Amino acid sequence: MIEQNLQLSPDGKHLFFVISPIEPTGGKYNGTQNALDSVDLTTGVTEHWGKGFNGNIMGYTIRSQGGV
């Protein structure tokens, strides 16, 4: 997988990024489509956004009050 389109949250606590598969994964990601994740820079915990969304993430916007 390749991480791309990195964006820092307005509060500087989370780094958002798009995961692009190189080959089918069969795991928590649809192996043929981009997904959106973030990492909490204080704890190191990664969050997968769009759970249950089977579409392809082409871009995203971070909301000023948090979230995407």
GROMACS elastic network, one bead per residue, 0.5 to 0.9 nm:
[ bonds ]
;  ai    aj funct       b0    kb
    1    19     6  0.63375   500
    1    20     6  0.55191   500
    1    22     6  0.52591   500
    1    23     6  0.76681   500
    1    25     6  0.89081   500
    2    18     6  0.80880   500
    2    19     6  0.57068   500
    2    20     6  0.51088   500
    2    21     6  0.64009   500
    2    22     6  0.71259   500
    3     6     6  0.75975   500
    3    17     6  0.60887   500
    3    18     6  0.56121   500
    3    20     6  0.63659   500
    3    21     6  0.89351   500
    4    17     6  0.56916   500
    4    18     6  0.52487   500
    4    19     6  0.65771   500
    4    20     6  0.74984   500
    5    16     6  0.79001   500
    5    17     6  0.54307   500
    5    18     6  0.58885   500
    5    19     6  0.88752   500
    5    59     6  0.80012   500
    6    15     6  0.66747   500
    6    16     6  0.55724   500
    6    18     6  0.71862   500
    7    14     6  0.84570   500
    7    15     6  0.57477   500
    7    16     6  0.51946   500
    7    17     6  0.64953   500
    7    62     6  0.81192   500
    8    11     6  0.80530   500
    8    12     6  0.58791   500
    8    13     6  0.75275   500
    8    14     6  0.59532   500
    8    16     6  0.62552   500
    8    17     6  0.89501   500
    8    62     6  0.85855   500
    9    12     6  0.51480   500
    9    13     6  0.63540   500
    9    14     6  0.53042   500
    9    15     6  0.61993   500
    9    16     6  0.72636   500
    9    62     6  0.66412   500
    9    63     6  0.83355   500
    9    64     6  0.80594   500
    9    66     6  0.75362   500
    9    67     6  0.85961   500
   10    13     6  0.79186   500
   10    14     6  0.84748   500
   10    62     6  0.79730   500
   10    63     6  0.82566   500
   10    64     6  0.62830   500
   10    65     6  0.83017   500
   10    66     6  0.78672   500
   11    14     6  0.76668   500
   11    64     6  0.86255   500
   11    66     6  0.84817   500
   12    15     6  0.77381   500
   12    41     6  0.81402   500
   13    39     6  0.85118   500
   13    40     6  0.59642   500
   13    41     6  0.53913   500
   13    42     6  0.66330   500
   14    38     6  0.63288   500
   14    39     6  0.55413   500
   14    41     6  0.55006   500
   14    42     6  0.81850   500
   15    37     6  0.84521   500
   15    38     6  0.53145   500
   15    39     6  0.53398   500
   15    40     6  0.66918   500
   15    41     6  0.69402   500
   16    36     6  0.72632   500
   16    37     6  0.58237   500
   16    39     6  0.66090   500
   16    40     6  0.89897   500
   16    62     6  0.84155   500
   17    35     6  0.85092   500
   17    36     6  0.59102   500
   17    37     6  0.55527   500
   17    38     6  0.60273   500
   17    39     6  0.85613   500
   18    34     6  0.64079   500
   18    35     6  0.56032   500
   18    37     6  0.62859   500
   18    38     6  0.85746   500
   18    57     6  0.74717   500
   18    58     6  0.83112   500
   18    59     6  0.78602   500
   18    60     6  0.87378   500
   19    29     6  0.88483   500
   19    33     6  0.85648   500
   19    34     6  0.54307   500
   19    35     6  0.50938   500
   19    36     6  0.60528   500
   19    37     6  0.70484   500
   19    57     6  0.89012   500
   20    31     6  0.88161   500
   20    32     6  0.82167   500
   20    33     6  0.67904   500
   20    35     6  0.68230   500
   21    24     6  0.67447   500
   21    25     6  0.74915   500
   21    29     6  0.85292   500
   21    30     6  0.85105   500
   21    31     6  0.61410   500
   21    32     6  0.63467   500
   21    33     6  0.68067   500
   21    34     6  0.66721   500
   21    35     6  0.87015   500
   22    25     6  0.86454   500
   22    31     6  0.83135   500
   22    32     6  0.82266   500
   23    31     6  0.64830   500
   23    32     6  0.71446   500
   24    27     6  0.87669   500
   24    29     6  0.87811   500
   24    30     6  0.74596   500
   24    32     6  0.58471   500
   25    28     6  0.80960   500
   25    29     6  0.68275   500
   25    30     6  0.71327   500
   25    32     6  0.81925   500
   26    29     6  0.68970   500
   26    30     6  0.68455   500
   26    31     6  0.59911   500
   27    30     6  0.73415   500
   27    31     6  0.76899   500
   28    31     6  0.87149   500
   28    48     6  0.87890   500
   28    51     6  0.89914   500
   29    32     6  0.84187   500
   29    33     6  0.78918   500
   29    34     6  0.82010   500
   29    35     6  0.68691   500
   29    48     6  0.89978   500
   30    33     6  0.57182   500
   30    34     6  0.77275   500
   30    35     6  0.78446   500
   30    54     6  0.70925   500
   30    55     6  0.86711   500
   30    56     6  0.88394   500
   31    34     6  0.82765   500
   32    56     6  0.84305   500
   33    54     6  0.82676   500
   33    55     6  0.70560   500
   33    57     6  0.72540   500
   34    55     6  0.81646   500
   34    56     6  0.51964   500
   34    57     6  0.51211   500
   34    58     6  0.70938   500
   35    48     6  0.77973   500
   35    49     6  0.75415   500
   35    50     6  0.76832   500
   35    55     6  0.85434   500
   35    56     6  0.67801   500
   35    57     6  0.55653   500
   35    58     6  0.86220   500
   36    47     6  0.86748   500
   36    48     6  0.62402   500
   36    49     6  0.54311   500
   36    50     6  0.70888   500
   36    57     6  0.67820   500
   36    59     6  0.87736   500
   36    60     6  0.83013   500
   37    46     6  0.68535   500
   37    47     6  0.55223   500
   37    49     6  0.55740   500
   37    50     6  0.87272   500
   38    45     6  0.83639   500
   38    46     6  0.55932   500
   38    47     6  0.52727   500
   38    48     6  0.67021   500
   38    49     6  0.76377   500
   39    42     6  0.87833   500
   39    43     6  0.82741   500
   39    44     6  0.59594   500
   39    45     6  0.55712   500
   39    47     6  0.62334   500
   39    48     6  0.89953   500
   40    43     6  0.55904   500
   40    44     6  0.51576   500
   40    45     6  0.53538   500
   40    46     6  0.63802   500
   40    47     6  0.80551   500
   41    44     6  0.54194   500
   41    45     6  0.77690   500
   42    45     6  0.82981   500
   43    46     6  0.88852   500
   48    51     6  0.67970   500
   49    53     6  0.88475   500
   49    68     6  0.85297   500
   50    53     6  0.52328   500
   50    54     6  0.83379   500
   51    54     6  0.82423   500
   53    56     6  0.84369   500
   57    60     6  0.75288   500
   60    68     6  0.66805   500
   61    67     6  0.86536   500
   61    68     6  0.55731   500
   62    65     6  0.85503   500
   62    66     6  0.68287   500
   62    67     6  0.59655   500
   63    66     6  0.51373   500
   63    67     6  0.55572   500
   63    68     6  0.53597   500
   64    67     6  0.79662   500
   64    68     6  0.89232   500
